[in-house]
Amino acid sequence: MSNREEVVIAWTTIPTEMDGRKFARELLDGRLASCVSVFQRMQSTFRWNGKVVAIEEHAVMIKTTRRRVSSLESRILELHTYDVPEFVVTTISDGHVPYLEWVRGQTSEPGELDDSHD
């Protein structure tokens, strides 16, 4: 695996009724993410089925690599309770090289890269 593999941040939201820790653990156990940050309760306002609605939910920031995005999206769709869950990916243009290497290592198959984070 190339050490230049693109690191990205995927974003989603989950309803407050979902267990954010369990959601994060599912993604980590599948090596789909190196780190999952579930933010405190927030209000989202949007148009759905012709009406403006406001709901409370959690924003979720997921650090991963470009090659894991498709599998990550599929797993989120399996776990999610929304009909159309948010799933967007942002590119990281630069960052602390040791951290980016750690992200790559955590999303690789066991034995592909060193699994440590200093």
ZIQUISUL-V921141 format. One record per pair of residues at least 12 apart in sequence whose C-alpha atoms are under 10 Angstrom apart, sorted by the first residue. I is the first residue (numbers start at 0). J is the second residue. D is the distance in Angstrom with one decimal. If there is no record, write none. Layout:
I J D
I J D
//
This chain:
0 103 9.1
0 104 9.7
0 107 8.5
0 111 7.4
0 112 8.2
1 103 9.3
2 96 10.0
2 99 9.1
2 100 7.0
2 103 7.7
2 104 9.3
2 112 9.7
3 99 9.4
3 100 8.8
3 103 9.1
4 64 7.0
4 65 7.3
4 66 8.1
4 99 9.3
4 100 9.1
4 103 7.3
5 63 8.8
5 64 5.7
5 65 5.6
5 66 8.1
5 90 7.8
5 91 7.7
5 92 8.8
5 99 8.9
5 102 10.0
5 103 8.4
6 62 7.4
6 63 5.9
6 64 4.3
6 65 6.1
6 66 9.0
6 67 9.7
6 89 9.3
6 90 7.0
6 91 6.2
6 92 8.6
6 93 9.3
6 94 9.5
6 99 6.7
6 100 8.8
6 102 7.2
6 103 7.1
6 106 10.0
7 32 10.0
7 61 8.3
7 62 6.1
7 63 5.5
7 64 5.4
7 65 6.2
7 66 9.7
7 67 9.6
7 68 8.5
7 88 6.7
7 89 5.8
7 90 4.8
7 91 5.4
7 92 8.8
7 99 9.5
7 102 9.3
8 32 9.4
8 34 9.9
8 35 9.7
8 59 10.0
8 60 6.6
8 61 5.5
8 62 4.7
8 63 6.2
8 64 8.0
8 65 9.0
8 68 9.4
8 87 8.4
8 88 5.7
8 89 5.3
8 90 6.5
8 91 7.1
9 32 9.3
9 35 9.5
9 59 8.2
9 60 6.0
9 61 5.0
9 62 6.5
9 63 7.3
9 64 9.3
9 65 9.6
9 68 7.8
9 71 8.8
9 72 8.9
9 85 9.8
9 86 6.8
9 87 5.6
9 88 4.3
9 89 6.3
9 90 8.8
10 35 9.7
10 36 9.8
10 58 7.3
10 59 5.7
10 60 4.9
10 61 6.2
10 62 9.0
10 85 7.3
10 86 5.6
10 87 5.3
10 88 6.2
10 89 8.0
11 37 9.6
11 57 8.5
11 58 6.1
11 59 5.2
11 60 6.8
11 61 8.2
11 72 9.6
11 75 8.6
11 79 9.9
11 84 7.0
11 85 4.9
11 86 4.9
11 87 6.8
11 88 9.1
12 37 8.7
12 38 9.3
12 41 9.9
12 43 9.4
12 55 9.9
12 56 6.5
12 57 5.4
12 58 4.4
12 59 5.5
12 60 8.6
12 79 9.3
12 81 9.5
12 84 7.2
12 85 6.2
12 86 8.0
13 37 8.9
13 40 9.8
13 55 9.2
13 56 5.7
13 57 5.3
13 58 6.7
13 59 7.3
13 75 9.8
13 78 9.8
13 79 7.3
13 80 8.1
13 81 8.1
13 84 8.0
13 85 8.7
14 40 9.1
14 54 8.4
14 55 6.9
14 56 4.4
14 57 6.3
14 58 9.0
14 79 8.8
14 80 7.9
14 81 8.2
15 39 9.2
15 40 7.0
15 41 9.1
15 54 9.3
15 55 6.5
15 56 4.8
15 57 6.1
15 58 9.8
16 55 9.6
16 56 8.3
16 57 9.6
16 80 9.8
17 56 9.1
17 57 9.1
17 78 9.6
17 79 8.6
17 80 8.4
18 37 9.9
19 35 9.3
19 36 8.9
19 37 6.3
19 38 9.0
19 57 8.1
19 58 9.8
19 59 8.5
20 35 9.0
20 36 9.3
20 37 7.9
22 35 8.9
22 37 9.2
22 59 9.7
22 75 8.6
22 78 7.5
22 79 9.0
23 35 5.6
23 36 7.8
23 37 7.9
23 59 8.8
23 60 9.9
23 61 8.7
25 74 8.6
25 75 9.3
25 78 8.8
26 61 8.9
26 70 9.9
26 71 7.4
26 74 7.6
26 75 8.2
26 78 9.8
26 106 10.0
27 61 9.8
27 63 10.0
27 105 8.5
27 106 8.4
28 106 9.9
29 70 9.3
29 71 8.8
29 74 9.0
29 106 8.5
29 108 9.5
30 63 8.9
30 67 8.5
30 70 9.9
30 71 9.1
30 104 9.5
30 105 6.5
30 106 4.8
30 107 6.8
30 108 7.3
30 109 9.0
31 61 9.0
31 62 8.8
31 63 6.6
31 64 8.3
31 66 9.5
31 67 5.9
31 68 7.8
31 69 9.5
31 70 7.1
31 71 5.6
31 72 9.3
31 74 8.7
31 105 8.4
31 106 5.7
31 107 8.5
31 108 9.9
32 60 10.0
32 61 6.3
32 62 5.6
32 63 4.7
32 64 7.8
32 67 7.9
32 68 9.2
32 71 7.8
32 102 7.7
32 103 9.1
32 105 7.0
32 106 5.7
32 107 9.4
33 61 7.6
33 62 5.7
33 63 5.9
33 64 8.9
33 99 9.9
33 101 7.7
33 102 5.2
33 103 7.7
33 104 8.0
33 105 5.0
33 106 5.9
33 107 9.4
34 60 8.2
34 61 6.0
34 62 5.4
34 63 7.6
34 102 7.8
34 105 8.6
34 106 9.6
35 59 6.9
35 60 5.8
35 61 4.6
35 62 6.5
35 63 9.1
36 57 9.8
36 58 8.2
36 59 5.6
36 60 5.1
36 61 6.4
36 62 8.6
37 57 6.4
37 58 6.0
37 59 4.6
37 60 6.6
37 61 8.7
38 56 9.1
38 57 5.6
38 58 5.3
38 59 6.2
38 60 8.0
39 55 10.0
39 56 8.3
39 57 5.9
39 58 7.5
39 59 9.4
40 54 10.0
40 55 6.3
40 56 5.6
40 57 5.1
40 58 7.8
41 54 8.3
41 55 5.5
41 56 5.6
41 57 6.0
41 58 7.6
42 54 5.6
42 55 4.5
42 56 6.3
42 57 8.4
42 58 9.7
43 55 6.2
43 56 7.0
43 57 9.1
43 58 9.5
58 85 9.7
59 85 10.0
59 86 9.8
60 88 9.7
61 88 9.2
62 88 9.8
62 89 9.9
62 91 9.8
62 99 9.4
62 102 6.9
62 103 9.5
62 105 9.8
62 106 9.2
63 88 9.8
63 99 9.4
63 102 6.2
63 103 7.2
63 104 9.8
63 105 8.3
63 106 6.5
63 107 9.8
64 90 9.6
64 91 9.9
64 99 9.4
64 102 7.3
64 103 6.4
64 104 9.7
64 105 9.5
64 106 6.9
64 107 9.0
65 88 9.0
65 89 9.9
65 90 8.7
65 103 9.7
66 106 9.2
66 107 9.6
67 106 7.4
67 107 8.9
68 86 9.9
68 87 9.8
68 88 8.1
71 86 9.6
72 84 9.9
72 85 9.9
72 86 7.0
72 87 9.2
72 88 9.9
97 116 8.3
97 117 8.3
98 116 7.9
98 117 8.9
100 112 9.3
100 113 9.4
100 115 9.9
100 116 9.0
101 113 8.4
101 114 7.6
101 115 7.2
101 116 6.0
101 117 8.7
102 114 9.7
102 116 9.1
104 116 9.0
//
